[in-house]
Amino acid sequence: MWRSLWRSIDRFSLQHFKSVITELRQIKVVNAQNRDTVVDLLQTIVEIVTYGDRQDPLIFECFMEYQVLAEFVRVLKISTSSTIEAPLLQYLSIMIQNMDSEHAIYYCLSNDYVNNIVAHPYNFDAGDLALYYVSFLRAVSSKISRDTLCLLVKVHGDVVVSFPMYTEALKFAQHEEKMIQTAIRALTLNIYNICDNNVYQFITTPPASIYFSDLVSSLRKQCLQLDALVNSSEDKCTHQRNKDIFLETDKIVDDLFYFKDMLSVGESRLSRVVTQNLLSLLILPLLLPLLKLGENKGSYNISAVTSLYIVSRLLQVVGGKHLINGVAGLLLYHYMALCQRDAIATNGDIAGSIGDASPLLHSLNDINIKVSDHEAEGEKEININYLLQHLNVQTSSNSHFDGSPKDDNVYIERFGIFAYLFSDNHSISLASLFLLLTLAENKDLEHFPASLLGMSQSQGLMNNCESAFLKVDGSILVGLMPQILKTLLKVLACQPPVSPPMQWHTGWFLRKLLQCQGNKLTDDNIHLFNTSYEQSRECLQKELDGCWFDHIPDTIGHEWGSCKKALELQFHVKDPLFTLELEICQQAIDGNFNSCFAWERMVDAVKVFILHLQLKALIFMGCLLEKPSLESPSDSDLGKTYSRDISSASFGSEVSLGSGIPCRIAFSYAGVRDIYLVALARGISGKLILAEKHPFRSQRGIVIAIAPLAGLSPRIDEDHPTWLHLQIREFEPNFVKAKGSESKVSTPPADGRWTLGFHSAKACETARLLILEETCKQRSSVESMLAPLLREDYLVNVLDRQGD
């Protein structure tokens, strides 16, 4: 043991270190014959230096004295193949990452060692060399500070003329490997956080600043790919398509968080170049079609719903005072210009009025926007000032309105973002409203007209109104709140009904806006809501005649909490991705009517009814309801022992045959068998049992098959009056795994079919009537359980119970 310990100590001795360095110096060329030896020497040096940095200062003094890093550079130059490059970079990365001494780090960064290694002409075409190279660059970036950064740049006077590590790293910014992209972004953020003024000047001016425009251009291409997925004419509302859209949006959001990290550095020049590129290359080209300027200065042929999603997500994630106010100024230009006109007409005062758009548009001064040029089949630049003049002309051309609120609102609804807000396309309408709320909720917004959403000066949009920064000087316009609420209510009352997810999202908007209105609706809007509520109640009542009526109580219990959670979701965690999901799923599902699709229809009906009941409570009570307690009816008049016997039956168990009807059934694997049919409903549960007579107990049977009573739809064969056909639900729902819309399955199982043979037509009819009678009892129990919930005075009873 002592000999082994001595060898371990000797391995990290100064003498051994010197011998390894001497051996490395004797290498004149690196080729296939000595490659492994050189790798071993490099590994040993790194291990000893790492040990010495923490345990033995003499080792690192030797490291500097012998200029070992220069030997690493020499090894790169004398190598006849690239096989030595990857391990050399790997060991250097390990050594630098493990250095703790500032003195050691300063030495490694000095004398152009790092720059020479960075600038070496590597061949990245084969193997994983790029990954090792980028890992080395990232390791170096993690150790530099404001004091050592000067060692890695080249200056002429006070001007940085070269920054090799940074510029070489940027060549991998768009690498196909995600790990390499992530490493480059970490490296750049490390650099941005320790830059001095001179280095920032280098980074934010061409050619280095082209990196930022390339980043935004890459993001723009991803947005185009996303839009192509959203608007694909094939495979509407498939699981794979939803998955592809989610993955694409995930990539976009990753990029947006990177931009947010850059802005969070807090350096004005970096923030300016990032913001201007986002505005000129992405945001403003996306917004131009939304402004409806009368000429197709298209962004990049991206649909409205995708544009609205991207801008909303960008403002949510990236934010920033200039972006928020610039977007708000453009989108609300028509509205604020109208407010300014009214302010002048009223008191001649422009400054500070809610119609003064200049504070919002200040961040857009002299920005050039790249838009598609269809004539030249390329792109051209348009100055923002030209667009603002165009907006002024458009606004002035509509000055024939007499200024009445009615005319003003008609004008507002016709132009800009409001034309989409009141669109017949529900997903576009909700996406527009989400973008407006995104602006109104943002703390960086300097000047949002609260009258737009019918709010008073003291009101905010968030539950805790303190977080809504709305600076208002008065209400010049009555506001569009009644029209917005009416638009949302029309979505709920739409016939044929829109999907439950769309209705839930619409309900979320309604709850949010109703809180601003004090939960008040106009008489017309109340009538519209009541119509929608009645439709939802009738739809649920129809499901009591469906094949899943027995699961309605459990489904209500399961979906109640989900609906309440969806309605109470805080704005800052709500992902506008739902607008894209709604856009691709507006087409109806195919007309397959097996039990799986019947299940989905029943669940949808429950979801929609719960939503309407909660909204009704919000409108008339001012709050959402807790989950109701649905009381099960008492047992039927059948003997309790017999009913428990049947209800607890399982395959292979014994049951009483009681009023069972003898019949026969043919199994493909067991031939024809004589059995008894036993049907029984107990409360809201019901079973159909097939049992063989017990060999020793005449009144008992052995269960060979069980099916749910609901959904059997017994039918006598037209050609064979002794045959009874039954439809068996094969799909079994799982409330534990099913969450919201995820409960839908892409490949549902086919329903089962049983055909029973009876000795006479009369016996067959008796069996059919027995099944229908027991099913009716089961349905009556479910109806009794749900009756209080479906009554018109349900909310009154809730209030009475609360009063007690």
N, C-alpha and C positions, 0 to 999 in steps of 0.2 A: 504493500500500500504506500509506504514511504517513497519507494522508488518511482511509483506512478505519479505521486504528488510532485516529486522533484522534477520529473520530466515535464509536467504541466507548467511549473514555475519557470523552468529553463526555456520553454517555448516562447514566453513573453519577456525574456531577458533582453537587456540592451545589446549584449554580445551577439545573441542569435539574430536580433533585428539587423545589426550591421552586416552580418554574413548574408542574410537574405537580400539586402540592398546590393551588396557586392555581386552576388550571383545574378541579379537582374541587370546590373550594368554591363555584365559580360555578354548579354544577349545582343547580337548585332543584326539579326533579322528574325522575324516571327513567321514561321511557316507551319505546315501541317505536322512536321516531325517534332517540333518543340512547343507546339501550341499548348498542350496540356501542362507542360512544365511551367510555362509563363503564367498560365491561369492560376496554378497553385502558388506561385510566388506572389502574384497580386493579391490573392485571397489572404495569404499569411501576413503581408504588409498591412492590409486593412484591419485585420484582427488585432495585430500588435499595436497599431496606432490608436485604434478605438480603446484598447486597454490602457495605453499610456496616457491618453487624454484625461482619464479619470484617476489613474493609479500611480503613474510614474512620469513626472515632468521631464526627466532626462530623455525619455523615448521621443517625445515630441520635439525636443530641442535637436535631437539627432535627425528627426524627420525633416526639420527645416534646414539644418546644416547640410545634409546630403541632397537637398532639393528633390525629394522623392516625387513630388507632383510633376516636376519636369521630366522625370523618368516615365511617368504615365503618358505624358504627351509624346515622348520619344517612342514608346512602344506602339502608339497609334500610327506614327509616321513610318516605322520600319516594318509594319505588318504587310505581308504579301497577299493576305486575304482578309475579308471582313469578319472572320470567325472569332477574332479576339475582341472586337468592339463591344459586343453585347455584354460579356462578363466584365470587361473593364469598366463600362458605364455602371453596371449593377453594383460592383464593389465600391466604386466612388460614391454612388448614391448612399450606400449603407454607411460608409465612413462619415460623410457629411451629415447625414441624419442623426448620427449618434454623437456628434461633437457637442459638448456643453461649454467648453471654454471659449470666451469671446476672442481671446488671443489666437487660438487655433483657427477659428472661423475667419478672422481677419487675414491670417496668413494664407489660407486656402484661396481666398478671393483675390489676393493681390498677385502682382507679377504676371498678370494676363494668363494664369494657368487655366482658369475656367473659360475665358474667352477663346483660348486656343483649342480647348476640347470641344467647345460649342461649335466653332467654325470649321472643324475637321470635315473633309468631304466624305460623308458617310453614304453608303448605298442602302436606302431604305426600301428597296423594291422587294426584298425577300426576308422571310423570317419575322421575328418580333423585335427587331432592332429599334424601330420607331418607338415602341413602348418603353424600352430601356432608356432611350435617349430622352424622351419626354419626362420619365420618372426622375432622371438626373437633373433636368432643368427645374422640375418642381422642387426637388430636394434643396437645390441651391436657393431658389426663391424663398423657401421657408426659413432660411437662415440669414438673409440679408436684412439690414436695418437702414435707417436714414443715414447713418454714419458710414456704412460700408457700401452703399449703393454706388457711390462715386468710383469704386474700384472696377465696376463692370461696364461703365460707359466711357466713351471717348468724346473729348470736348475740344472745341476750338474757341479760345477765349472763354466766354461765359456761356457758349452755346453748345448743347449736346448735339453731336453730329452722328453718333452711332451708339446703338445699344444692342449688341449682338444677341445676347440671351433672349431679349424680348422679341426682336424681329424674327429670329429663327423659330421661336416658339409659336409665333402667330401663323407660320406656314402649316401648322398642324391643327389650326383652329376648326377646320371643317373636315377633319379626318373621320373616316367611316366608323372607326372604333370608338364607342361611347366612353370607355375608360380614358382614352387619350384626350378626347374633347373635355372631359371633366378635369383632367390634370392641367390642361392649358388654361381653363377658366380659373382654377385655383391659383395657378401661377400669376395670371394677370391681376387678380384681386390682391394677392400678396404684394405685388409691385405697386399697384395703385394706392395701397394703404401706407406706403413709406416713401413715396416720391417727393422730391423737392421741386421747387419752381421750375428749374431748368429742365428736369426730366419730364415734367408735365407739359412743358412747352413742346418738347420733342414728340410726346405721345399724342398730343391733341392737334398736331398740324401734319399735313401731308409730307411724306407718303405714309407715315405710321398711322395717321388717323383714318386711313382707308379701311382699317380693320373694323371700325364701328359701322361704316356704311355696308361693308360686306356682311356683317352680322345681321343687320336689319334686312338686307336683301335676301339672305338665307331664310330668315323668319317669314318674309313675304312669300317665298316659294312654298314653305310649309302651309301657309294660309291658303294658297291656291290648291294645294293637294287636299287639304281639309274640305274646301268648298266642292271639289270634284267628288269627294266621297258623299258629302251631304246631298248633292244634286244628281247623283247617279240614277239613271233610269232603270237600273236592274236591281233585283234582290231587295225590294222595299222591306224595311223593318225586319231584317234578319238578325240573328244573334251575331253572326260574323261581321256584318256591316257595323253594328253598334260597337263591337269590339275594336274594329279598325278605326272608327271615329274617336273612340276613347284613347287609343294609343297615339293617334295623331295629335289630339288636343293635349295629351300629356307631354309630348315633345315641345309643343308651343309654350306651354306653361313653364317648363324647365327653362326655356330661353328667356321668358319674361322675368323669372326670378333672378336670372343672371343680370339682366338690365337693372333690376331693383337693387341688387348687391352693388353694382357700380355706382348708382345714384346715392346709395347709403354711405359711400366713402365720404361724401360731403365736400368734395373739391369742386369749386365753381366751374373751372374749365372743363373738367371731365363731365360734369353734369350737363353743361351746355352742349357739348358735342354729341353726347348720347341722346339728349332730348331733341335736338334739332334733327338728327338722323331719324329718330322714331317718328317725328312729326312729318318731315318732308317725304320720307320713303314709304311710310306705312299708314300712319293714322289719318293724315289729311287726304291721301288718295282713296282711302276707304270711306271717308266721310263725304267726299264730293257728290257721289250719287245720292246720298241721303239728303243733301241740300236741295236737290232738284233744281239745278240752275238753268234748265231748259236746253242745254247742249250736253252731249254725252262725253264729258271729260272723264271717262271711266277710270276707276282705280285700276283694277286689273281684271275686270269682268268677274268680280266676286259678288255673289248674291247678297241681297240685303240682310238676310238672317245671319249669314256667316260674318258679314262686316260688323253687324251689331254685337254678335258674340265676341269677336276678337277685340273690338274697342272696349267693351265692358270688362272683359277679362284683363286686358292690359291696364285699364284704370284701376281695377281691383288690386292687381298684383304689384304693378310698378308704381302707380300713383305719381306723386310729385306735383308741386304747385303749378309749374308751367304747363305740364300736360293736362291737368285737370281743368285749369282755367281756359286754356286754348280750345279744348274740345267743347267746353260749355259755351264759350263765346260764339263758336261757329254754329253749333246745333241750335242755340236759342237766339240766333241773330234776328230772325224775323220777329219773334215774340218781343224781344227787348227793344227793337226798333219801334214796334207799335206802342209799347209802353212809353218810350221816350217821346213819341209824337203826342200821346195823350197828356204826358206831363207838361209839355210845352203849351199845349192848348189850355191846360187847367191853370197853371201858375207861372208859365214861362221859365221854369227852372229845369235845367238839364243836369247839371252836376249833381252827382250822388243819387240820381233817380234810379229805380230798378231797371230802367230801360237804357242806361248808359253802358254800352257794351265795351267801351274802351279799356277798362281795367282787365277784363277777361282776355281781350285780344292782344294785350301788350306783349305777351310772350311769343306771338306769331309774327312780329315785325320783320319784314324783309326775308321771310323764309321762302325758298323756292321749292315747289312741289313737283315731283316727277310723276307724270301721268302718261297714259298710253296715247300714242299718236297714230290713229288708224290710217291716215293718208301716207305717212312715211313708213308705216309698219314697224314702228319702234317706240321710243319714248321722247318726251320733250318736257321742258321745265316751264312752270307757270309761277309767277310771283304771287304771293298771298295778297298783296295790295290790289292786284288786278281782280282777284276773286271778290274781295271786299267791295270794290267799286261795283262789280256785277250784282252783288247782293243788294247794295243800296239802290241800284236802278230797278231791280225787281221789286223791292219794297215800295219804292216811290210810284211804280206803275199801278199799284193797287190802292193808291190814295183816294180813289173815288168813294170809298166806304165812308159812311156818314159818322163813323166813330162810335156807333151804338155797340153795346156788348155783343149783341147777336151777330152784327156784321164782323166785328173783330174776331169772334170765335170761328166764324165761317172761314175767314181768311187764314187764321192760324192753322186750322185743321187741314188746309189745302196744301201747305208748303212745309218743306223741311222734314224734320224728325216726326212732326205731328201727322203728316200724311201716312207714315208707317204706323204710328201709334193707333190710328183709327182705321187700319187696314182690315180687309175681310180675311186676310191670312192670319189666323190666331197666333201662330208661332212668331211671326214678324211683329204683331201687335204687342205680345208679351215681351219680346226681346227689346223693343223700343222703350217700353215702360221700365224695364230693368235698367237700361242705360241711363234714363233720366233719374231714376232713384240712385244709381251709382254716383252720379254727379252730386245730387242733393245730399247724399250721406257723407261725402268726403270732407274731411276736416281742412283740406288745403283749398277748398273752394272759397273764393273771396266775395262773390257777389251773385248769389242764386236768388232768382225772383220767387219767393215763397208763394206769391199769389198764383203762380202757375199751377200749383197743386192745391190751391184753396186753403192755404194755411195762414194763420195769423202770425204776427211778428214773434209771438212767444212759443209757437209750436215747432216741433221737430218731427222727424220721421222715425227715429229710433225709439224703441220702448223707453229707454232713458233719454229723454229729449236733450240732455246735456251734450250728447255726442253729435248732434246735428248742428253744423255751423252754417246758419242761414242768416245772412245780413240783409235786412229789408228796411226800406224807408216808408212803407205804406202799401196799401193794396190798391193798385190802379185798375186792375182787371179783376172781375169777379172770379175768374179762374176756370180751368177746364175740368175740375174734379167731377162734376155731375156727368160730363160726357165720358170721362175715363171710366168711372164706375159703371156707367151704362154699357160701355164696350166690354168690360169684364163680365158683367151679368149676362150679356148676350152670348158670351162663350159658354156659360153654364147652361143657358136655355136653348142652345143650338140644337136643331133637329136635322138629320139624325145626330145623336149626342156625340160630342168629341170624347177622346179617350180619357179614362180616369186620371192618368198622370197629368194631362193638360188641365183637367178640372181642379186637381189638387194644387197645381202651381197657380192657377187663376185664383183659387181660394186664398192662397198665401198673399197674393197681391191685394185682394179685397180686404183681408184682415189688416194689412199694413196701412192701407189708405183710409179704411174706416176709422182706425185709431186717430188719424189726423182730423177726421170729420166729427169726432165725438160719436162714432158708430151711427151716424144719421144718414138716411137715404131720402131722396125725394119720393113723392107719392108714385111717380111713374116707375122709378127704380125698385121701389118696394113691390109694386105689382109684378114687375119683371122677375124679381127674386122669388116671389110666391109661386109664380108659374113654374119656374125651374124646380122649386122644392117639390111641388106636386108631381112633376114628372119623375123626379128621383124616387119619391115614395111609391108611385105606381109601378115603376120599374122593379123595385124590390118586392112589391106584392106579387108581381108576376112570377118571380122566382120561387114563390111558395108552391107553384104548380110545376116547377121544374124537377129535375132528377137529383138536385143537391139541396133540397129544402131542409134536410136533416142537419146539414152543416152550417146553416145560416147563423144560428146563435154563436157557435164557436168562432165563425169568421168575423162576426161583429166584435167579439171580445178581442180577437187578434188584431184587427185592423183599426180599432178605436185608438189605441195608443199610437200607432203609426201615423194616423191622420193628425192627431193632436200635435205630435212632434213635428210633422211637416209644416203645420200652420204656424207653430211657434218658433221655427228656425230663424236664428238671427241673420240679419242681412249680410254681415261680413263673412259668413261661412257658406252662404248660398252660391253654388256654382252655376253660372249662366249656361253651362253645357246643356241644361234641360231644354233650352230653346232649339238646339240642333236635334236633340232626340225627338222633340215634338214634331219638328219639320219633317223628319223622315218616316214618322209613324202615323201620319194623318190619314193615310189610306186604310181602308177597312181590311180586317183580317179575312182570309178566305172562308167560304161557306161550309166548312166541315162542322158537323153537329154531333160529334161523338161526346162521350161524357167528359173528356178532358176540356174541350172547348166550352161545354156547358158549365163546367166548374169555373173557368175563367170568366165567363159571362156573369155567373152568380157573384163571384168575388168583386168584379167591377161594379155590379149593382150595389153591393154593400158599401164599397168605398165611396161611391158617389152620394149615397144616402147619408152616410156618416158626415161627409163634408158639408152637405146642405143643412143637416141638423146642427152642426157646430156653428155654421155661419148664421143660422137663424138665432141661435142662442147669443151670438156676438151682437147681432143687430138689435135684438129686443131685450137682452139681459146685460149686455156689455161685457160678457166673459165667455170662455169656452167651458164645455161640460166635461166633468170627469166620467170615466167609464161607468155605464149603468149596471146595476145589478139585475140580471135577468133571472127571474125565479122559475124553477122547473115546476110543472104541474104535478099534482099527486098521481100515484099509480092508478091504473085503470081498474075496472071492476073484476078483471080476471084474478084468479087466486094468486096471492103473492108468491107462494112457494113455486107454483108452476111457472110464473113469469120470470122469477129469478133463475130458475132452472134453465129456461131457454136463453135469457139474456146473457148468462155467463157461459153458454156453450162454446166449445172450441173443437177443432178437428180431433176426432178420436174419443171425445168425451161421451158420457151417457146423458140422454135426455128423455123426458117423458114424451111419449108419442101423443098423448092427449087426444086432441081433435085432428091429428094428422091424417092426411088423405093418401091412400096407397096409390102408387104409380110406378112407372119404370123409366129408366134412363140408360142410354148407351154411351159407354166410355170407349175411346179409341184404344186404351191400354188395358181395359178390364172387361170388355164386352157389355152385354145387357145385364142390368141388376135391378132387382125389386127393392123399392125404397118407399119411404113415407115423406110427404111434403108437409112441413110444419111452418106456419107463418105467424109471427107475433110482434106486436108493437107494445113497447113499454115506455111511456113518457115520450121523449123526443127521439128515442132509439128504436130501431126495428130490424128484425132479421128474418131471412128465409133460410130454413135448414132442411137439408136432405139427409135422412137417417135410415140406416138399415136396421131391421128388427133384430133385437138382441136374441142370441140363440137360446138363452135360458130364461129370460124375463120377458114375458109377452107384452107388457105395457111400457117397455123401455126400448130405446134405439141407440145405435152407435152413429155419431155424426160423421158423414163422409164429405160433406160440402156445405159451405156457408156463403151467403150473399147478402148485401144490404137490401133492405126492403124498398128503400127509395130508389126510383129509377128503373124498376123491373119492367114496367110497361107490358103487362101480360097480354098476349094476343093469341087467339085460337086460330090454328091453320085453316085456311079457306077450303082446302081439298081434303084435309084430314081432321075432322071435328074432335077427335080424341087427343090431338097433339096441342100442347100449350108451349108457346115460344116466350122466352124470358130474355131480357137484355140485362147483362151484368156489368156493373162498373168495374173496370180493371184498374183505372187510375185511382191511386190513393194519395190524397194531399198530405203534406208534412208541414205543419205549422212552425216547427222548430227551424227548418231550413229555409222555408219560404219567407221572403221579406219583400213586401210591396210588389212591384211589377216583376221581381225576380221569381215569383211563384209560377210564372208561366213556363211551360216546357216546350222545347222546339220540336221534339219528336214524340208525341203522345202515343201511348199504347192503344191498340184497337180494343173496342169493347168485346166482352165475352158473350157467347150465345148458348143458352141451354134450351133444349127441347125435351119436354116431359110427355110420356105417353100414359093415358088413363084407360081403364077398362071400358068406359062409356063416355059419350058426349056430355051426359049430365054431370058425371064426376069431373070432367074437364072444366065445365062451366062453373061448378061449385068451387073448384080450386082457384079459378080466375077471380071469382067474387070474393073469396076469402082473402086473397092477396090485396085486392082493391080496398076491402073493408079495413084491414089492418093498416094499410098505407094511409087511409083516410084518418084513422085514429092518431097515427103518428103525426100527420100533417096538422091535425087539430091541436095537438100538444105544442107544436112549434108556433102555430098562430097565436095560441093563448100566451105563450112566453113573449112573443114580440108585440102583442097588442098594445101595451102601454106606450111602447116606443113609437108606434105608428099613429097614435092618436093625435088629433089636432091640439089637444090641451096638454101635451106632454110637458112643455116648458112651464105651464102654469102649475102642474103637479110638482115639478122640480122646485119651483119657487116656494110652494107650500111646504115641502119637506125641509127646505133650508130654513124657512121661518120657524118650523117646529124645533 
